[in-house]
Amino acid sequence: MSAPQWKVPLTDVTLDEEEAQAAADVVRSGWLTQGERIAAFEREFAAMVGVPHAIAVNNCTVGLELAYAAAGVEHGDEVIVPALTFVATANAAVRLGATPVFADITSDDDLCLDPLDVVKRVTPRTRAVVAVHYAGFAADVRGLREALDAHGASHVVIVEDCAHAPGARERARDGEPAARCGGLGVVGAFSFFSNKNMTTGEGGMLTTRDDATAATLRLLRSHGMTTLTWDRHRGHAFTYDVARVGTNARMDEIRAAIGRIQLRKVLVANARRADVVKMYLDAIDERAEGLQGLHVPFTRGSFGESAHHLFVVMLPEGCHRERVMASLREEGVQTSIHYPPTHMFSAYAQRGAHVSLPRTEAAFARLLTLPLGPAMTRTHVDLVLDALARAIR
Ligand SMILES: Cc1ncc(COP(=O)(O)O)c(C=O)c1O
């Protein structure tokens, strides 16, 4: 089957001559591996998030593995994760020999982890909880911290999976300034995969407020070595020790150069995404009858400043989702499902993850991701929703 020509693709990648030029400059410089551009990208990303430390990595999955390890997760520990996320969130725990323990989402309005369900799953082996900022909306990290503390689980650390949330802010509370995602838990892990709000192809970034955690992450990223090739090249060091067993999770200078340009654009692009979401919500209201029973999560309540990575809807009860998707495909509209819950995958079922997550499972049955990108216009939105209304009928 040939790939369809999408009238409205799921997302659009916005790379132009600036990124091409930046990448070419690195090639011409002759120094491709971790150097000055990585250091600059890290400083600039940390400033955007509002934390003192950012550590560039080769992707978010390996970044999560490093984050969990720096949070103290070891073989035999338990890590509480949502099931409504990309499988990487749980995989990274398994790779460390830990057991992912799945917790439920809050509701059809808030598809992020439910703090009250999390605390019910805390055991003496629980080491960390991973808050995934689903679709770009900040999970309730403060609520999670308070629930854990009230439960006598102050030692359990919170890691943020920020793959969807560069630039997002938490839910404001009592007039306190809202911090950006990546500055809410002990470590935040971002993805720059090619469908993300900002991209370097493959790539990721870790953020933390804690000096010691930052030092551990830097060690783990590069085999636990105490100096870098770059330091030795500049004559700043001649030898090294291996202080802790790590891996090679380094980013390269080409990606850092592209990432620095993308970072300059991401908040503007997020604001454009917010405009497109507003267009969707207005257009859905206008079609109240044709789209009866359609539910849009994260519209009732306050969820902070979203990065609007995905536009996710829940189809009317009883709607045949695969037929709706096929019909949209026929009309040139690309859709997806975020996500098949991790505990339902065979690899996890075989690992004995037989857990019942009623809210996750009920939401999943109705979830559909519609196209969202900064370049979309009201014409695209109308095209998508008219096709959806026909498909639902
Ligand atoms: C929620 C979530 N976590 C982690 C990842 C993994 O990111 P990467 O592809 O950079 O390893 C993704 C990527 O799709 C994701 O969506």
The ligand as a Tripos MOL2 file, in Angstrom:
@<TRIPOS>MOLECULE
LIG
   16    16     1     0     0
SMALL
NO_CHARGES

@<TRIPOS>ATOM
      1 C1          6.0330   10.2890   26.7470 C.3       1 LIG1
      2 C2          7.3120    9.8740   26.0620 C.ar      1 LIG1
      3 N1          8.3460    9.4460   26.8090 N.ar      1 LIG1
      4 C3          9.5150    9.0850   26.2510 C.ar      1 LIG1
      5 C4          9.7070    9.1180   24.8910 C.ar      1 LIG1
      6 C5         10.9940    8.6470   24.3170 C.3       1 LIG1
      7 O1         11.6620    9.6400   23.6220 O.3       1 LIG1
      8 P1         12.8650    9.3000   22.6150 P.3       1 LIG1
      9 O2         12.2520    8.8880   21.3220 O.co2     1 LIG1
     10 O3         13.6110   10.6000   22.5110 O.co2     1 LIG1
     11 O4         13.6870    8.2230   23.2260 O.co2     1 LIG1
     12 C6          8.6620    9.5730   24.0650 C.ar      1 LIG1
     13 C7          8.8540    9.6240   22.6020 C.2       1 LIG1
     14 O5          8.0020    9.4570   21.8000 O.2       1 LIG1
     15 C8          7.4280    9.9490   24.6640 C.ar      1 LIG1
     16 O6          6.3990   10.3680   23.9110 O.3       1 LIG1
@<TRIPOS>BOND
     1     1     2 1
     2     2     3 ar
     3     2    15 ar
     4     3     4 ar
     5     4     5 ar
     6     5     6 1
     7     5    12 ar
     8     6     7 1
     9     7     8 1
    10     8     9 2
    11     8    10 1
    12     8    11 1
    13    12    13 1
    14    12    15 ar
    15    13    14 2
    16    15    16 1
@<TRIPOS>SUBSTRUCTURE
     1 LIG1         1 GROUP 0 **** ****
